[in-house]
């Protein structure tokens, strides 16, 4: 299938939605996470099914169970609908969730099944279903490495003092 320049730009814009979502959830940045969804979008994450912006609020509280999280996305397939304002996507993901009070790493393997919609030249998620493939929990054996000289990961955001990052 040959894609034109506009279609390639649409696919890239859709893939950036997934990156914003991951960054938002990993930084506990509700505004960033919401920017991936339309206000009337739905999300079914198993433990939550309903309005996507309400899911964002749910995540902001639920993710405090972990010290840090890292949502990693792979194999993002996007199929544009003929109407040029809808698309469907499947994203494979692995999420690493470091427990807050113990050196235990929870790992989630799954997929996001998405319907995207373009409104006023902007793509966002309209419907999302999170598919569980498998999970595991592992006791962490720390590397023999002094990481104290590095800025440590957390649910942090850019601040006036810290111009880059989160």
N, C-alpha and C positions, 0 to 999 in steps of 0.2 A: 504494500500500500504506500503510495506516494502522498506525502503531506506538504501543504503549502506553508509559507512563512507564518501566516496568521495562526494556523493550526499548531505549528511548532511553538509559537509564543504562548498559545493557550495551554498547551501541555506543560510548558515550563512554569507558567503561573500556577497551575494546579499543583505541581510538585512542590512549589514554594509554600503552598498552604500546609502541607504535611510537615515541612520544616518549622514553620511558625508554631504549629500545634505542639510539636515536640519541645521546642525551646520554651514555650509558654508553660507547659506542664512541668518540665524539669527545673525551671526557675521559679515556679509558683507565681507566675505573672499572669493574672487573670485577664488583663487587657490583651496581652499577646495571644493567649489561648483563644479568647473570644473572637479575635480577628480572623480565625480560621473558619468560623461558623457564621451562617446567617442567623439572625435573631430568632427566626421561626424554625431553625433546624432541629432535627432529632438525633439523639445518640443512644444506642443500646450497648452498654458496656457490661451487661450481665447483672452486676450489682446495682446498676442504675440504668433505667430506661425512661427517656422523656426528653424534655426540651434541652438542647445542647448547652445553652448558656447557664441553665440550672446545673447541668453536669459539671461545668467549669467550677461553679461554687462548691459543688460536692468534692471535686478533686482538690481544691485549695485546702480543704479541711482534712480529707482522707490521706493526702500525701504527707502530712506532718508525722505520720507513723514512721517514715523513713528519714534518714539523715541526708540522703541525696538520691536522686534517680537519674537514669540516663536512658531515654527512649531512642533506640537506634532503628532506622528504617532502611529497608532493602527492597529490591525488585518491585518498584512502583510502576505498575502497568496502568495506563490511562487510555480509555477508549472514548473518543468524542462522538456524541450523538449527531445525527444529521441536522437537527434543529439549530445547531451552533450555540446553544445556551445551556445544554446539559452534557454531562460526561459521567462515566463510571470508572471507578478505580479499585484496584486491589493492591494493598501494601503489606509486605511481610515485615514483621517487627520483632525485635528482641529488646526487652526492657530490663535493665539492671537496677535493682532497688536495694540500697544498703540500709539495713535496719538501724533505727535511731539509737537504741540502747545496747545493742550487742553487735559483735563482729560477725554478722550473718548477712549473706547476699541472697536475696530472692531474685529469681530470674523468670521472666515471662516470655513465652514464645507464642506468637499469634499473628493474626492478620487484621487489617482494617478493610472493610468493604464499604466503599463510599459512593454516594451520588453527589455530584457537584453541580452547581448552577451559577450561571453568569448573569449578573445584574449590573446595569450601568457600567459595563466593561470590566467588572471585577468578578473573579471566581471565588467561591467559598463552598464549604461543605453544606449540603442540604440534608443529607441523611448519612449516618454512620452506624455500622454494626461492627462490634469488636468480636473477633472469633478467637477462641482459646484453642491452641494446639497442645501445649503442655507447659508445666511450671516445675521449678525445682528450687530447693533451698540448700545452701552450702555454707558451712562454717568457714570463715576466712582465715587463712594462714598468711599473715602479712609477709611481704617481701623484705629481705634484708637490705633495706634502702632507706636513707634518711631523706624524707620528703619535707622536712620542716622549713626548708628554704623556699618552698613553692607556696603560692597562694592556694589555700585549700578550698576544694569544691563545697558548695552549699547551695541553698535556694536563694542565691544572691542576684542582684540586678546592678546595672550600671548606676553609679552615683556621681555627684559633681566631683568628688575626690578621685574616683576611678573612672577615667574617660573611656577605657576600652573594656570589653567583656560584657557579659556577666562573668 
